[in-house]
């Protein structure tokens, strides 16, 4: 899909340079940084420790898989290879099926268990010994549950706080070099409703981009806030409100600002409008598997302020399953062309909705790993849909043969 930012990068940078030049009487107080990895969501700059981020638990110590989905988002199976990630404190919750609700707390060790199969380990030098033994490697990440008290906490579950946050943030003005004020969101209309701001807080790119979440982190740290409770961008987060009182919630994180210095940067968002759908970035259209993501909200009555995201976890699962299938296909061939990778992505439903993409990708992965029944079904069904050129390019029969040979060689310790 065309990247709007990439296509207009030079125009955006020139506009930002002109704006910042007009803000600084010293002619050089501000500098545009056009190549910069986004910071953590709501961090404000790159100096806030990752150890300050937490998921919120209920009284029973369960977070509904929120931390699991957050950690999973930082693993890209298309480049790093498939891995299974399980939360041992949530007996029915796993990265393989993040749509399930947890039922009870696990009585054993509390933590995240990462299982790395040998065909993934081949991509990582530190797993060389595991590859030689052709064994699955497990890594245990311990989890600690604590109770904390904050004096100046910004809790976006509270509809009154969410209204204040939306109203003040979208009207925020920074003090410039000559003492005058300039709007942080120079080209956007101010908002009153938190639901209208939510899509901009839920962008899927790591860190939440350089728009509202970045500016909010700078602003809140400048105000001296102790922390922020915010919805997880990886979960189908929700909050249930009754007469402005929060009754239930799911899928929320906390960033702890206590003792942190004010942010070291000021950011101006130059994009033209607030986004209305969840996408990878604030200046990109949603991808096809994100098309079914939507927000439900209560706008009147005793439940006003209640809202819930739908299908975010399903969308991310579909992307992960597609990435796993593409990785295994390339691993079977020991490298493929970009054309073949794109053609397979289209075949598996890369332009379809999340549910279809997830089903076909999981199905194809089963076939690659040796399920003969699925292989036969795939071969028979694709005969009717692929052109001769596509069938020759993908060559699924040879793919399955090569996959079997590589797996067998790995199990016997032979070079593959």
PyMOL commands that set and color helices and strands:
alter all, ss='L'
color gray80, all
select helices_A, chain A and resi 4-7+9-23+50-52+66-72+77-80+118-121+125-133+159-170+194-201+206-208+212-223+288-290+312-333+338-347+354-368+372-383+388-394+396-412
alter helices_A, ss='H'
color red, helices_A
select strands_A, chain A and resi 53-55+84-87+111-116+137-142+153-155+173-175+181-183+227-231+238-242+245-250+252-256+294-297+307-310
alter strands_A, ss='S'
color yellow, strands_A
deselect
rebuild
show_as cartoon
